[in-house]
Amino acid sequence: DRDVTGVQTCALPISRDPATAAAPAGVRPVHQPGGWVGIDVAEGQNGPEVWWVRPATGPAAPVELLSSGWEHEILADVDPGGAEILTLPHLTSTTMRVRSFPALGELRAIRPPEGCEWAFTACLAGDLIIAQLRGEGGDGVAIDRDGELRHLPLGEPEGQAALIAGPDGSFLVVGRTRIRQWQVPPSRWRQPALPFSG
């Protein structure tokens, strides 16, 4: 749907089948502490823009607006405390980034494994980054703070799954027909990860 200004709205029909529903094209909000909502706009063929908005505290304006100032990165996740955000590359870059918030400075830059690209889904799960790879049969990786990557057989086709952080360092793999909770225990970092059984 488009409103009268030509800006795509983010409303979905409530009668839509939840099994086939998708996020509105080009708009994906990410809620953060402090009242901020990160909005990722235009993830299609155009370069995306990322903005944060929250109600203003003073009488000067109804909202406070913060622009990322970058193009070709999409907003993937935010840590529970709101101090770090995770961005994924879009079109011209291959680097996933962890950035500070609200300064948006780069804290870490992570390149994909040789011959791979990042898919458009990733999350911050405890001390790990969980990301799906393109063209790898839906497989993903867990990345620790030292940059070490570990293979995760996520089992969901790329573009048909979402990775969502859960409690206590766990994460959800949300596919078209199932939701599975996973955990990568730190004590078992060098062993294969398995779906969470808790």
Disulfide bonds with the S-S distance in Angstrom:
none
